[in-house]
Amino acid sequence: MRAQPPFTMCFRVKFYPTDPAALKEEITRYLVFLQIKRDLYHGRLLCKTSDAALLAAYILQAEIGDYDPGKHPEGYSSKFQFFPKHSEKLERKIAEIHKTELSGQTPATSELNFLRKAQTLETYGVDPHPCKDVSGNAAFLAFTPFGFVVLQGNKRIHFIKWNEVAKMKFEGKTFCLYVSQKEVSGVSHH
């Protein structure tokens, strides 16, 4: 290890479960929760504002428990960093959901609800790799719990379910997927 003590260790999920809430081991569920929380913080789990506010409120409930006016003054949610950047309006929305909708939820229940919400998002478990499509256009090939996704910008161009993949071939920098015995896309990695 090149760094000096104290060392910071990171747990990273390589293969996201299709249903993280169904994981039997509580510690495994918690580690997946931490990974998805990290994805949210680093802007990898992209979602609309209302979903982002709910996810952040679940994190807040899991970490500080029920809203308490004595302990949580105006702007209390701004002490937490949920996303790479966010507005005061979003912070107010997070606090509003935390105060009004999540009271009484235990940390474990909040984490479970967070996982259930996160798994419904299109960007859940997406691991994008820069590439070029067959025409030479910049794209991303993303592996997800449900299959392969080819993205251009933020737009999904192809989605291939795992059970539709008949064959995969990787030669040099070219990765080919065959679906129902016909080639769907060839992409080359940088």
Secondary structure, DSSP 4 states (H G I P E B T S, - for coil): --SPSSP------SS--S-GGG-S-HHHHHHHHHHHHHHHHTT-S---HHHHHHHHHHHHHHHH-S--TTT--TTGGGGS--SSS--HHHHHHHHHHHHHH-TT--HHHHHHHHHHHHTTSTTTT-EEEEEE-TTS-EEEEEE-SSEEEEEETTEEEEEEEGGGEEEEEEETTEEEEEETTEEEEEEEE-
